[in-house]
Amino acid sequence: MSSVLDLLYSVVVLLVAVGGIAGVYRIGWNERRNAQTPWGLVLAGIVALFVAAMVLSMVVG
């Protein structure tokens, strides 16, 4: 049973990572196009750190 939960956790972490990378790309693209405020880039950096932490927890855990 625990192997099924580990597999499910890994799939969820992978989906979150892919979604986070797509979100960072979209935020960066919109910010480059608009170039009005730095908040989009700050948010993209926070999301990138979150995704890195999720991937690291998947690899280590």
PyMOL Python script that loads the backbone (N, CA, C, O; Angstrom):
from pymol import cmd

cmd.read_pdbstr("""\
ATOM      1  N   MET A   1       0.824  -1.204   0.000  1.00  0.00           N
ATOM      2  CA  MET A   1       0.000   0.000   0.000  1.00  0.00           C
ATOM      3  C   MET A   1       0.861   1.259   0.000  1.00  0.00           C
ATOM      4  O   MET A   1       0.527   2.245  -0.656  1.00  0.00           O
ATOM      5  N   SER A   2       1.964   1.223   0.733  1.00  0.00           N
ATOM      6  CA  SER A   2       2.798   2.419   0.799  1.00  0.00           C
ATOM      7  C   SER A   2       3.467   2.712  -0.539  1.00  0.00           C
ATOM      8  O   SER A   2       3.731   3.871  -0.858  1.00  0.00           O
ATOM      9  N   SER A   3       3.746   1.665  -1.331  1.00  0.00           N
ATOM     10  CA  SER A   3       4.356   1.912  -2.639  1.00  0.00           C
ATOM     11  C   SER A   3       3.375   2.625  -3.563  1.00  0.00           C
ATOM     12  O   SER A   3       3.783   3.445  -4.386  1.00  0.00           O
ATOM     13  N   VAL A   4       2.088   2.319  -3.435  1.00  0.00           N
ATOM     14  CA  VAL A   4       1.071   3.003  -4.240  1.00  0.00           C
ATOM     15  C   VAL A   4       0.988   4.464  -3.830  1.00  0.00           C
ATOM     16  O   VAL A   4       0.875   5.345  -4.683  1.00  0.00           O
ATOM     17  N   LEU A   5       1.042   4.726  -2.535  1.00  0.00           N
ATOM     18  CA  LEU A   5       1.007   6.107  -2.053  1.00  0.00           C
ATOM     19  C   LEU A   5       2.259   6.872  -2.481  1.00  0.00           C
ATOM     20  O   LEU A   5       2.178   8.049  -2.832  1.00  0.00           O
ATOM     21  N   ASP A   6       3.413   6.208  -2.452  1.00  0.00           N
ATOM     22  CA  ASP A   6       4.641   6.857  -2.915  1.00  0.00           C
ATOM     23  C   ASP A   6       4.552   7.199  -4.391  1.00  0.00           C
ATOM     24  O   ASP A   6       4.972   8.279  -4.806  1.00  0.00           O
ATOM     25  N   LEU A   7       4.008   6.287  -5.187  1.00  0.00           N
ATOM     26  CA  LEU A   7       3.847   6.540  -6.614  1.00  0.00           C
ATOM     27  C   LEU A   7       2.879   7.693  -6.847  1.00  0.00           C
ATOM     28  O   LEU A   7       3.136   8.561  -7.681  1.00  0.00           O
ATOM     29  N   LEU A   8       1.772   7.706  -6.118  1.00  0.00           N
ATOM     30  CA  LEU A   8       0.796   8.786  -6.246  1.00  0.00           C
ATOM     31  C   LEU A   8       1.415  10.123  -5.848  1.00  0.00           C
ATOM     32  O   LEU A   8       1.191  11.135  -6.511  1.00  0.00           O
ATOM     33  N   TYR A   9       2.188  10.127  -4.771  1.00  0.00           N
ATOM     34  CA  TYR A   9       2.865  11.349  -4.331  1.00  0.00           C
ATOM     35  C   TYR A   9       3.841  11.837  -5.398  1.00  0.00           C
ATOM     36  O   TYR A   9       3.912  13.035  -5.673  1.00  0.00           O
ATOM     37  N   SER A  10       4.586  10.927  -5.993  1.00  0.00           N
ATOM     38  CA  SER A  10       5.546  11.306  -7.030  1.00  0.00           C
ATOM     39  C   SER A  10       4.846  11.903  -8.242  1.00  0.00           C
ATOM     40  O   SER A  10       5.325  12.879  -8.820  1.00  0.00           O
ATOM     41  N   VAL A  11       3.715  11.324  -8.629  1.00  0.00           N
ATOM     42  CA  VAL A  11       2.962  11.848  -9.768  1.00  0.00           C
ATOM     43  C   VAL A  11       2.434  13.242  -9.455  1.00  0.00           C
ATOM     44  O   VAL A  11       2.503  14.132 -10.303  1.00  0.00           O
ATOM     45  N   VAL A  12       1.913  13.442  -8.258  1.00  0.00           N
ATOM     46  CA  VAL A  12       1.391  14.755  -7.871  1.00  0.00           C
ATOM     47  C   VAL A  12       2.511  15.791  -7.854  1.00  0.00           C
ATOM     48  O   VAL A  12       2.329  16.906  -8.342  1.00  0.00           O
ATOM     49  N   VAL A  13       3.661  15.436  -7.300  1.00  0.00           N
ATOM     50  CA  VAL A  13       4.793  16.369  -7.261  1.00  0.00           C
ATOM     51  C   VAL A  13       5.247  16.708  -8.672  1.00  0.00           C
ATOM     52  O   VAL A  13       5.566  17.862  -8.960  1.00  0.00           O
ATOM     53  N   LEU A  14       5.279  15.711  -9.557  1.00  0.00           N
ATOM     54  CA  LEU A  14       5.674  15.962 -10.942  1.00  0.00           C
ATOM     55  C   LEU A  14       4.695  16.896 -11.634  1.00  0.00           C
ATOM     56  O   LEU A  14       5.108  17.796 -12.366  1.00  0.00           O
ATOM     57  N   LEU A  15       3.400  16.693 -11.411  1.00  0.00           N
ATOM     58  CA  LEU A  15       2.396  17.574 -12.012  1.00  0.00           C
ATOM     59  C   LEU A  15       2.517  18.999 -11.479  1.00  0.00           C
ATOM     60  O   LEU A  15       2.393  19.960 -12.238  1.00  0.00           O
ATOM     61  N   VAL A  16       2.754  19.134 -10.189  1.00  0.00           N
ATOM     62  CA  VAL A  16       2.929  20.465  -9.603  1.00  0.00           C
ATOM     63  C   VAL A  16       4.172  21.138 -10.178  1.00  0.00           C
ATOM     64  O   VAL A  16       4.162  22.337 -10.458  1.00  0.00           O
ATOM     65  N   ALA A  17       5.244  20.363 -10.352  1.00  0.00           N
ATOM     66  CA  ALA A  17       6.470  20.927 -10.915  1.00  0.00           C
ATOM     67  C   ALA A  17       6.253  21.395 -12.346  1.00  0.00           C
ATOM     68  O   ALA A  17       6.687  22.486 -12.717  1.00  0.00           O
ATOM     69  N   VAL A  18       5.586  20.576 -13.152  1.00  0.00           N
ATOM     70  CA  VAL A  18       5.322  20.956 -14.546  1.00  0.00           C
ATOM     71  C   VAL A  18       4.417  22.184 -14.596  1.00  0.00           C
ATOM     72  O   VAL A  18       4.648  23.096 -15.390  1.00  0.00           O
ATOM     73  N   GLY A  19       3.385  22.210 -13.749  1.00  0.00           N
ATOM     74  CA  GLY A  19       2.508  23.376 -13.689  1.00  0.00           C
ATOM     75  C   GLY A  19       3.244  24.622 -13.235  1.00  0.00           C
ATOM     76  O   GLY A  19       2.998  25.713 -13.749  1.00  0.00           O
ATOM     77  N   GLY A  20       4.149  24.467 -12.274  1.00  0.00           N
ATOM     78  CA  GLY A  20       4.929  25.611 -11.809  1.00  0.00           C
ATOM     79  C   GLY A  20       5.857  26.153 -12.879  1.00  0.00           C
ATOM     80  O   GLY A  20       5.995  27.366 -13.033  1.00  0.00           O
ATOM     81  N   ILE A  21       6.492  25.253 -13.620  1.00  0.00           N
ATOM     82  CA  ILE A  21       7.373  25.695 -14.703  1.00  0.00           C
ATOM     83  C   ILE A  21       6.570  26.409 -15.780  1.00  0.00           C
ATOM     84  O   ILE A  21       7.002  27.439 -16.297  1.00  0.00           O
ATOM     85  N   ALA A  22       5.402  25.868 -16.123  1.00  0.00           N
ATOM     86  CA  ALA A  22       4.547  26.528 -17.116  1.00  0.00           C
ATOM     87  C   ALA A  22       4.090  27.893 -16.613  1.00  0.00           C
ATOM     88  O   ALA A  22       4.027  28.851 -17.383  1.00  0.00           O
ATOM     89  N   GLY A  23       3.772  27.983 -15.323  1.00  0.00           N
ATOM     90  CA  GLY A  23       3.360  29.262 -14.747  1.00  0.00           C
ATOM     91  C   GLY A  23       4.479  30.286 -14.760  1.00  0.00           C
ATOM     92  O   GLY A  23       4.250  31.459 -15.057  1.00  0.00           O
ATOM     93  N   VAL A  24       5.695  29.844 -14.438  1.00  0.00           N
ATOM     94  CA  VAL A  24       6.842  30.754 -14.478  1.00  0.00           C
ATOM     95  C   VAL A  24       7.062  31.255 -15.900  1.00  0.00           C
ATOM     96  O   VAL A  24       7.324  32.441 -16.105  1.00  0.00           O
ATOM     97  N   TYR A  25       6.960  30.373 -16.873  1.00  0.00           N
ATOM     98  CA  TYR A  25       7.139  30.777 -18.268  1.00  0.00           C
ATOM     99  C   TYR A  25       6.085  31.800 -18.669  1.00  0.00           C
ATOM    100  O   TYR A  25       6.390  32.796 -19.324  1.00  0.00           O
ATOM    101  N   ARG A  26       4.829  31.542 -18.266  1.00  0.00           N
ATOM    102  CA  ARG A  26       3.750  32.460 -18.636  1.00  0.00           C
ATOM    103  C   ARG A  26       3.912  33.819 -17.947  1.00  0.00           C
ATOM    104  O   ARG A  26       3.731  34.864 -18.571  1.00  0.00           O
ATOM    105  N   ILE A  27       4.254  33.793 -16.661  1.00  0.00           N
ATOM    106  CA  ILE A  27       4.458  35.047 -15.933  1.00  0.00           C
ATOM    107  C   ILE A  27       5.609  35.829 -16.548  1.00  0.00           C
ATOM    108  O   ILE A  27       5.505  37.040 -16.747  1.00  0.00           O
ATOM    109  N   GLY A  28       6.710  35.141 -16.849  1.00  0.00           N
ATOM    110  CA  GLY A  28       7.853  35.817 -17.457  1.00  0.00           C
ATOM    111  C   GLY A  28       7.514  36.392 -18.816  1.00  0.00           C
ATOM    112  O   GLY A  28       7.956  37.489 -19.157  1.00  0.00           O
ATOM    113  N   TRP A  29       6.721  35.651 -19.608  1.00  0.00           N
ATOM    114  CA  TRP A  29       6.345  36.135 -20.936  1.00  0.00           C
ATOM    115  C   TRP A  29       5.467  37.374 -20.821  1.00  0.00           C
ATOM    116  O   TRP A  29       5.690  38.356 -21.529  1.00  0.00           O
ATOM    117  N   ASN A  30       4.466  37.339 -19.933  1.00  0.00           N
ATOM    118  CA  ASN A  30       3.582  38.495 -19.761  1.00  0.00           C
ATOM    119  C   ASN A  30       4.360  39.699 -19.242  1.00  0.00           C
ATOM    120  O   ASN A  30       4.110  40.828 -19.663  1.00  0.00           O
ATOM    121  N   GLU A  31       5.294  39.465 -18.335  1.00  0.00           N
ATOM    122  CA  GLU A  31       6.065  40.561 -17.750  1.00  0.00           C
ATOM    123  C   GLU A  31       6.982  41.174 -18.803  1.00  0.00           C
ATOM    124  O   GLU A  31       7.168  42.390 -18.830  1.00  0.00           O
ATOM    125  N   ARG A  32       7.548  40.353 -19.656  1.00  0.00           N
ATOM    126  CA  ARG A  32       8.403  40.865 -20.719  1.00  0.00           C
ATOM    127  C   ARG A  32       7.589  41.683 -21.708  1.00  0.00           C
ATOM    128  O   ARG A  32       8.045  42.711 -22.208  1.00  0.00           O
ATOM    129  N   ARG A  33       6.381  41.215 -21.982  1.00  0.00           N
ATOM    130  CA  ARG A  33       5.533  41.907 -22.950  1.00  0.00           C
ATOM    131  C   ARG A  33       5.035  43.229 -22.379  1.00  0.00           C
ATOM    132  O   ARG A  33       5.024  44.244 -23.075  1.00  0.00           O
ATOM    133  N   ASN A  34       4.623  43.217 -21.116  1.00  0.00           N
ATOM    134  CA  ASN A  34       4.067  44.431 -20.510  1.00  0.00           C
ATOM    135  C   ASN A  34       5.160  45.334 -19.939  1.00  0.00           C
ATOM    136  O   ASN A  34       5.139  46.547 -20.147  1.00  0.00           O
ATOM    137  N   ALA A  35       6.109  44.741 -19.223  1.00  0.00           N
ATOM    138  CA  ALA A  35       7.239  45.459 -18.613  1.00  0.00           C
ATOM    139  C   ALA A  35       6.777  46.659 -17.795  1.00  0.00           C
ATOM    140  O   ALA A  35       7.316  47.756 -17.936  1.00  0.00           O
ATOM    141  N   GLN A  36       5.775  46.448 -16.936  1.00  0.00           N
ATOM    142  CA  GLN A  36       5.248  47.547 -16.128  1.00  0.00           C
ATOM    143  C   GLN A  36       5.774  47.502 -14.697  1.00  0.00           C
ATOM    144  O   GLN A  36       6.210  48.524 -14.168  1.00  0.00           O
ATOM    145  N   THR A  37       5.740  46.341 -14.072  1.00  0.00           N
ATOM    146  CA  THR A  37       6.154  46.237 -12.676  1.00  0.00           C
ATOM    147  C   THR A  37       7.079  45.034 -12.510  1.00  0.00           C
ATOM    148  O   THR A  37       7.062  44.114 -13.328  1.00  0.00           O
ATOM    149  N   PRO A  38       7.883  45.046 -11.452  1.00  0.00           N
ATOM    150  CA  PRO A  38       8.755  43.886 -11.206  1.00  0.00           C
ATOM    151  C   PRO A  38       8.058  42.750 -10.459  1.00  0.00           C
ATOM    152  O   PRO A  38       8.676  41.714 -10.214  1.00  0.00           O
ATOM    153  N   TRP A  39       6.780  42.923 -10.089  1.00  0.00           N
ATOM    154  CA  TRP A  39       6.124  41.917  -9.254  1.00  0.00           C
ATOM    155  C   TRP A  39       5.967  40.583  -9.958  1.00  0.00           C
ATOM    156  O   TRP A  39       6.002  39.538  -9.309  1.00  0.00           O
ATOM    157  N   GLY A  40       5.794  40.595 -11.267  1.00  0.00           N
ATOM    158  CA  GLY A  40       5.680  39.333 -11.997  1.00  0.00           C
ATOM    159  C   GLY A  40       6.955  38.519 -11.907  1.00  0.00           C
ATOM    160  O   GLY A  40       6.911  37.298 -11.755  1.00  0.00           O
ATOM    161  N   LEU A  41       8.092  39.196 -12.000  1.00  0.00           N
ATOM    162  CA  LEU A  41       9.372  38.498 -11.899  1.00  0.00           C
ATOM    163  C   LEU A  41       9.615  37.996 -10.480  1.00  0.00           C
ATOM    164  O   LEU A  41      10.178  36.918 -10.294  1.00  0.00           O
ATOM    165  N   VAL A  42       9.198  38.763  -9.483  1.00  0.00           N
ATOM    166  CA  VAL A  42       9.324  38.325  -8.092  1.00  0.00           C
ATOM    167  C   VAL A  42       8.476  37.082  -7.864  1.00  0.00           C
ATOM    168  O   VAL A  42       8.932  36.116  -7.252  1.00  0.00           O
ATOM    169  N   LEU A  43       7.249  37.107  -8.354  1.00  0.00           N
ATOM    170  CA  LEU A  43       6.370  35.948  -8.223  1.00  0.00           C
ATOM    171  C   LEU A  43       6.941  34.750  -8.967  1.00  0.00           C
ATOM    172  O   LEU A  43       6.867  33.625  -8.473  1.00  0.00           O
ATOM    173  N   ALA A  44       7.504  34.973 -10.139  1.00  0.00           N
ATOM    174  CA  ALA A  44       8.117  33.885 -10.902  1.00  0.00           C
ATOM    175  C   ALA A  44       9.282  33.276 -10.128  1.00  0.00           C
ATOM    176  O   ALA A  44       9.463  32.059 -10.140  1.00  0.00           O
ATOM    177  N   GLY A  45      10.064  34.105  -9.461  1.00  0.00           N
ATOM    178  CA  GLY A  45      11.165  33.592  -8.650  1.00  0.00           C
ATOM    179  C   GLY A  45      10.679  32.762  -7.478  1.00  0.00           C
ATOM    180  O   GLY A  45      11.262  31.723  -7.167  1.00  0.00           O
ATOM    181  N   ILE A  46       9.612  33.209  -6.822  1.00  0.00           N
ATOM    182  CA  ILE A  46       9.041  32.460  -5.702  1.00  0.00           C
ATOM    183  C   ILE A  46       8.513  31.119  -6.179  1.00  0.00           C
ATOM    184  O   ILE A  46       8.733  30.095  -5.533  1.00  0.00           O
ATOM    185  N   VAL A  47       7.817  31.121  -7.310  1.00  0.00           N
ATOM    186  CA  VAL A  47       7.290  29.870  -7.862  1.00  0.00           C
ATOM    187  C   VAL A  47       8.435  28.938  -8.239  1.00  0.00           C
ATOM    188  O   VAL A  47       8.349  27.730  -8.017  1.00  0.00           O
ATOM    189  N   ALA A  48       9.505  29.485  -8.807  1.00  0.00           N
ATOM    190  CA  ALA A  48      10.655  28.659  -9.183  1.00  0.00           C
ATOM    191  C   ALA A  48      11.289  28.016  -7.949  1.00  0.00           C
ATOM    192  O   ALA A  48      11.673  26.848  -7.992  1.00  0.00           O
ATOM    193  N   LEU A  49      11.402  28.764  -6.851  1.00  0.00           N
ATOM    194  CA  LEU A  49      11.936  28.194  -5.618  1.00  0.00           C
ATOM    195  C   LEU A  49      11.026  27.105  -5.071  1.00  0.00           C
ATOM    196  O   LEU A  49      11.507  26.078  -4.592  1.00  0.00           O
ATOM    197  N   PHE A  50       9.716  27.320  -5.138  1.00  0.00           N
ATOM    198  CA  PHE A  50       8.759  26.320  -4.672  1.00  0.00           C
ATOM    199  C   PHE A  50       8.875  25.044  -5.494  1.00  0.00           C
ATOM    200  O   PHE A  50       8.878  23.942  -4.945  1.00  0.00           O
ATOM    201  N   VAL A  51       8.971  25.198  -6.817  1.00  0.00           N
ATOM    202  CA  VAL A  51       9.097  24.028  -7.694  1.00  0.00           C
ATOM    203  C   VAL A  51      10.400  23.292  -7.405  1.00  0.00           C
ATOM    204  O   VAL A  51      10.424  22.062  -7.373  1.00  0.00           O
ATOM    205  N   ALA A  52      11.481  24.035  -7.194  1.00  0.00           N
ATOM    206  CA  ALA A  52      12.759  23.401  -6.878  1.00  0.00           C
ATOM    207  C   ALA A  52      12.672  22.625  -5.566  1.00  0.00           C
ATOM    208  O   ALA A  52      13.221  21.528  -5.459  1.00  0.00           O
ATOM    209  N   ALA A  53      11.989  23.181  -4.572  1.00  0.00           N
ATOM    210  CA  ALA A  53      11.822  22.488  -3.296  1.00  0.00           C
ATOM    211  C   ALA A  53      10.983  21.228  -3.463  1.00  0.00           C
ATOM    212  O   ALA A  53      11.278  20.204  -2.847  1.00  0.00           O
ATOM    213  N   MET A  54       9.947  21.291  -4.286  1.00  0.00           N
ATOM    214  CA  MET A  54       9.111  20.113  -4.520  1.00  0.00           C
ATOM    215  C   MET A  54       9.901  19.010  -5.221  1.00  0.00           C
ATOM    216  O   MET A  54       9.817  17.843  -4.838  1.00  0.00           O
ATOM    217  N   VAL A  55      10.666  19.379  -6.243  1.00  0.00           N
ATOM    218  CA  VAL A  55      11.462  18.382  -6.962  1.00  0.00           C
ATOM    219  C   VAL A  55      12.528  17.794  -6.040  1.00  0.00           C
ATOM    220  O   VAL A  55      12.777  16.589  -6.071  1.00  0.00           O
ATOM    221  N   LEU A  56      13.157  18.634  -5.222  1.00  0.00           N
ATOM    222  CA  LEU A  56      14.167  18.147  -4.292  1.00  0.00           C
ATOM    223  C   LEU A  56      13.561  17.185  -3.276  1.00  0.00           C
ATOM    224  O   LEU A  56      14.177  16.175  -2.935  1.00  0.00           O
ATOM    225  N   SER A  57      12.364  17.488  -2.793  1.00  0.00           N
ATOM    226  CA  SER A  57      11.716  16.587  -1.840  1.00  0.00           C
ATOM    227  C   SER A  57      11.353  15.266  -2.500  1.00  0.00           C
ATOM    228  O   SER A  57      11.363  14.224  -1.845  1.00  0.00           O
ATOM    229  N   MET A  58      11.032  15.298  -3.797  1.00  0.00           N
ATOM    230  CA  MET A  58      10.721  14.059  -4.506  1.00  0.00           C
ATOM    231  C   MET A  58      11.988  13.222  -4.678  1.00  0.00           C
ATOM    232  O   MET A  58      11.950  12.001  -4.524  1.00  0.00           O
ATOM    233  N   VAL A  59      13.101  13.867  -4.994  1.00  0.00           N
ATOM    234  CA  VAL A  59      14.347  13.137  -5.225  1.00  0.00           C
ATOM    235  C   VAL A  59      14.898  12.577  -3.915  1.00  0.00           C
ATOM    236  O   VAL A  59      15.322  11.423  -3.858  1.00  0.00           O
ATOM    237  N   VAL A  60      14.890  13.394  -2.869  1.00  0.00           N
ATOM    238  CA  VAL A  60      15.453  12.971  -1.587  1.00  0.00           C
ATOM    239  C   VAL A  60      14.516  12.005  -0.870  1.00  0.00           C
ATOM    240  O   VAL A  60      14.953  10.989  -0.330  1.00  0.00           O
ATOM    241  N   GLY A  61      13.230  12.330  -0.870  1.00  0.00           N
ATOM    242  CA  GLY A  61      12.263  11.520  -0.139  1.00  0.00           C
ATOM    243  C   GLY A  61      11.912  10.295  -0.869  1.00  0.00           C
ATOM    244  O   GLY A  61      11.106   9.499  -0.388  1.00  0.00           O
TER     245      GLY A  61
END
""", "prot")
cmd.dss("prot")
cmd.show_as("cartoon", "prot")
cmd.util.cbc("prot")
cmd.orient("prot")
